[in-house]
């Protein structure tokens, strides 16, 4: 076997192994996740979260998704994005005692779950090729680094999968991990306002400086142009006088 043949066989084998690895990673990561577009939500603020729910049963379809909120999070408001063919119900539960929310305010009634239910003729699946996104906004968000939002997925054959396992530090991902969302530290409104004001002032100063420089260069260009015209005109006059 020539060296070129050996190299080609090695490349084909490496490519096959790489593709198999990617396919395996896709299957392993097919679970309910909580995703945030843009910057991380802040503690004490509101966040837009999208739950992506893939179907994983070959012969069954997903018809209900429940997202649970810990009462100690003291989240008092959850709104959902309407989805054609699905209804949603937000449950609020009175707390045994007031709990401080992310803004330090007492909350006596907190959101504990939201349930999305498919109407007749609507579903996710069956098979492993479909998913559905469920969007919500929630707040005020608690003063924690990470939100853990367990999800319960129900299929039309009666099967129920609880995505509620919390991954321990340094451990491998569990079989049914709970959706999580990282939260950024809260920023004071004063600092935020000061930063925006400083940025606006700097931008204005830079713009003014750029305008002044452009005007100065433009004026200098006119002067140089005028001098050039004067010199040219003088040269023409001297040439005509010399030819007489």
C-alpha positions as CSV (number, residue, x, y, z in Angstrom):
1,X,0.0,0.0,0.0
2,X,1.4,3.4,-1.0
3,X,1.9,6.3,1.4
4,X,-0.9,8.3,-0.3
5,X,-3.3,5.4,0.1
6,X,-2.5,5.1,3.8
7,X,-3.1,8.8,4.2
8,X,-6.4,8.7,2.4
9,X,-7.6,5.8,4.5
10,X,-6.6,7.6,7.7
11,X,-8.5,10.7,6.7
12,X,-11.6,8.7,5.8
13,X,-11.5,6.9,9.2
14,X,-11.0,10.2,11.1
15,X,-13.9,11.8,9.3
16,X,-16.1,8.8,10.1
17,X,-15.2,8.8,13.7
18,X,-15.8,12.6,13.9
19,X,-19.2,12.3,12.3
20,X,-20.2,9.5,14.7
21,X,-19.1,11.6,17.6
22,X,-21.2,14.5,16.5
23,X,-24.2,12.4,16.1
24,X,-23.7,10.8,19.5
25,X,-23.4,14.2,21.1
26,X,-26.6,15.3,19.4
27,X,-28.5,12.4,20.8
28,X,-27.0,12.7,24.3
29,X,-27.9,16.4,24.5
30,X,-31.5,16.0,23.4
31,X,-33.2,17.1,26.6
32,X,-35.3,20.0,27.8
33,X,-33.2,23.1,28.1
34,X,-33.7,26.7,29.3
35,X,-32.1,29.3,26.9
36,X,-31.6,33.0,27.1
37,X,-31.0,35.2,24.1
38,X,-28.7,38.1,24.6
39,X,-27.1,39.0,27.9
40,X,-27.7,37.1,31.2
41,X,-30.7,38.2,33.2
42,X,-29.8,40.1,36.4
43,X,-30.7,39.2,39.9
44,X,-33.6,41.4,41.0
45,X,-34.6,42.0,37.4
46,X,-36.8,40.3,34.8
47,X,-35.6,37.8,32.3
48,X,-36.9,36.3,29.0
49,X,-36.4,32.5,29.0
50,X,-37.1,30.0,26.3
51,X,-37.6,26.3,27.1
52,X,-36.8,24.0,24.2
53,X,-38.6,20.7,24.4
54,X,-37.5,18.0,22.0
55,X,-39.6,14.8,21.5
56,X,-37.6,11.6,22.3
57,X,-40.2,8.8,22.0
58,X,-40.3,7.0,18.7
59,X,-44.0,6.1,18.9
60,X,-45.4,8.8,21.1
61,X,-45.9,12.6,21.0
62,X,-45.4,15.3,23.6
63,X,-48.7,16.8,24.7
64,X,-47.9,18.6,28.0
65,X,-44.9,20.4,29.5
66,X,-44.8,21.6,33.1
67,X,-42.1,24.0,34.4
68,X,-41.7,24.2,38.2
69,X,-40.5,27.3,40.2
70,X,-39.1,26.9,43.7
71,X,-41.2,28.9,46.2
72,X,-38.0,30.3,47.8
73,X,-37.3,32.1,44.5
74,X,-40.3,34.3,45.3
75,X,-41.0,35.0,41.7
76,X,-44.2,36.9,41.6
77,X,-44.8,37.4,37.9
78,X,-44.5,34.9,35.0
79,X,-45.9,35.7,31.5
80,X,-45.9,33.3,28.6
81,X,-45.8,33.7,24.8
82,X,-49.0,32.4,23.2
83,X,-48.4,29.4,20.9
84,X,-51.1,28.3,18.4
85,X,-52.6,25.0,19.5
86,X,-51.3,25.2,23.1
87,X,-52.9,26.6,26.3
88,X,-50.9,27.8,29.3
89,X,-51.8,28.1,32.9
90,X,-49.7,29.9,35.6
91,X,-50.1,28.7,39.2
92,X,-49.4,31.1,42.1
93,X,-49.2,29.7,45.6
94,X,-49.5,31.5,49.0
95,X,-46.3,31.2,51.0
96,X,-46.3,30.1,54.6
97,X,-44.3,33.2,55.5
98,X,-43.1,36.2,53.4
99,X,-40.0,35.6,51.4
100,X,-37.6,38.3,50.2
101,X,-37.3,38.5,46.4
102,X,-34.3,39.6,44.4
103,X,-35.1,43.3,45.1
104,X,-35.3,42.7,48.9
105,X,-39.1,43.1,49.0
106,X,-41.5,40.7,50.8
107,X,-43.5,38.3,48.6
108,X,-46.4,36.5,50.1
109,X,-47.6,34.7,46.9
110,X,-45.2,33.2,44.4
111,X,-45.4,31.5,41.0
112,X,-44.8,27.8,41.5
113,X,-45.5,26.4,38.0
114,X,-46.6,27.0,34.5
115,X,-48.2,24.2,32.4
116,X,-48.4,24.1,28.6
117,X,-51.0,21.7,27.3
118,X,-51.5,20.7,23.6
119,X,-55.0,21.0,22.2
120,X,-56.5,18.2,20.1
121,X,-54.6,18.0,16.8
122,X,-51.5,19.6,18.3
123,X,-48.4,17.8,19.6
124,X,-44.6,17.5,19.4
125,X,-43.5,14.4,17.5
126,X,-43.6,11.4,17.4
127,X,-40.1,10.4,16.7
128,X,-36.9,12.4,17.4
129,X,-37.1,15.1,14.7
130,X,-39.4,17.7,16.3
131,X,-39.2,20.2,19.1
132,X,-41.2,23.1,20.4
133,X,-40.0,26.4,22.1
134,X,-42.0,27.8,25.0
135,X,-41.1,31.4,25.8
136,X,-41.8,33.1,29.1
137,X,-40.7,36.2,31.1
138,X,-40.2,36.0,34.8
139,X,-39.4,38.3,37.7
140,X,-38.3,39.6,40.0
141,X,-35.5,37.1,39.7
142,X,-33.9,35.9,43.0
143,X,-30.5,36.7,44.3
144,X,-29.0,33.4,43.2
145,X,-26.2,32.6,40.7
146,X,-28.3,29.9,38.9
147,X,-32.0,29.2,38.5
148,X,-32.9,25.6,38.5
149,X,-36.3,25.0,36.7
150,X,-37.3,21.4,36.7
151,X,-39.5,20.3,33.8
152,X,-42.0,17.5,33.4
153,X,-42.7,16.2,29.9
154,X,-45.8,14.1,29.3
155,X,-46.5,11.9,26.2
156,X,-49.7,10.9,24.7
157,X,-49.1,7.2,25.6
158,X,-49.0,8.1,29.3
159,X,-45.2,8.2,29.6
160,X,-43.9,10.9,31.9
161,X,-40.3,12.1,32.0
162,X,-39.1,14.4,34.8
163,X,-36.1,16.6,33.9
164,X,-35.2,17.4,37.5
165,X,-31.7,16.1,38.2
166,X,-29.2,18.7,39.4
167,X,-25.7,18.2,38.2
168,X,-23.2,18.1,41.1
169,X,-20.0,20.2,40.8
170,X,-17.3,18.2,38.9
171,X,-19.7,15.3,38.1
172,X,-20.9,14.1,34.8
173,X,-24.2,15.3,33.4
174,X,-27.1,13.3,34.8
175,X,-29.5,11.4,32.6
176,X,-32.3,13.8,33.1
177,X,-30.8,17.2,33.9
178,X,-33.0,20.0,35.1
179,X,-33.1,23.2,32.9
180,X,-30.9,25.9,34.4
181,X,-30.4,29.6,33.8
182,X,-27.4,31.6,35.0
183,X,-28.1,35.0,36.5
184,X,-25.7,38.0,36.5
185,X,-25.1,40.1,39.6
186,X,-27.5,43.0,40.1
187,X,-26.3,46.4,39.1
188,X,-27.5,49.5,40.8
189,X,-29.5,52.0,38.8
190,X,-27.3,54.8,39.8
191,X,-24.2,53.1,38.5
192,X,-26.0,52.1,35.3
193,X,-27.3,55.7,34.8
194,X,-23.8,57.1,35.5
195,X,-22.2,54.7,33.0
196,X,-24.8,55.6,30.3
197,X,-24.3,59.3,30.9
198,X,-20.6,59.0,30.8
199,X,-20.7,57.0,27.6
200,X,-23.1,59.5,26.0
201,X,-20.9,62.4,27.0
202,X,-17.8,60.7,25.6
203,X,-19.5,60.0,22.4
204,X,-20.7,63.6,22.1
205,X,-17.2,64.9,22.8
206,X,-15.7,62.5,20.3
207,X,-18.3,63.6,17.7
208,X,-17.6,67.3,18.4
209,X,-13.8,66.7,18.1
210,X,-14.3,64.8,14.8
211,X,-16.4,67.6,13.5
212,X,-13.9,70.3,14.5
213,X,-11.1,68.4,12.9
214,X,-13.0,67.8,9.7
215,X,-13.9,71.6,9.5
216,X,-10.3,72.5,10.1
217,X,-9.0,70.2,7.4
218,X,-11.7,71.4,5.1
219,X,-10.7,75.0,5.7
220,X,-7.1,74.2,5.2
221,X,-7.9,72.4,2.0
222,X,-9.7,75.5,0.7
223,X,-6.8,77.7,1.6
224,X,-4.3,75.4,-0.1
225,X,-6.6,75.2,-3.2
226,X,-6.9,79.0,-3.4
227,X,-3.1,79.4,-3.1
228,X,-2.7,76.8,-5.9
229,X,-5.1,78.6,-8.1
230,X,-3.2,81.9,-7.4
231,X,0.1,80.4,-8.2
232,X,-1.2,78.8,-11.4
233,X,-2.8,82.1,-12.5
234,X,0.5,84.0,-11.9
235,X,2.4,81.5,-13.8
236,X,0.1,81.8,-16.8
237,X,0.4,85.6,-16.8
238,X,4.2,85.5,-16.6
239,X,4.2,83.1,-19.5
240,X,2.1,85.3,-21.6
241,X,4.2,88.4,-20.8
242,X,7.4,86.5,-21.7
243,X,6.0,85.5,-25.1
244,X,5.2,89.0,-26.1
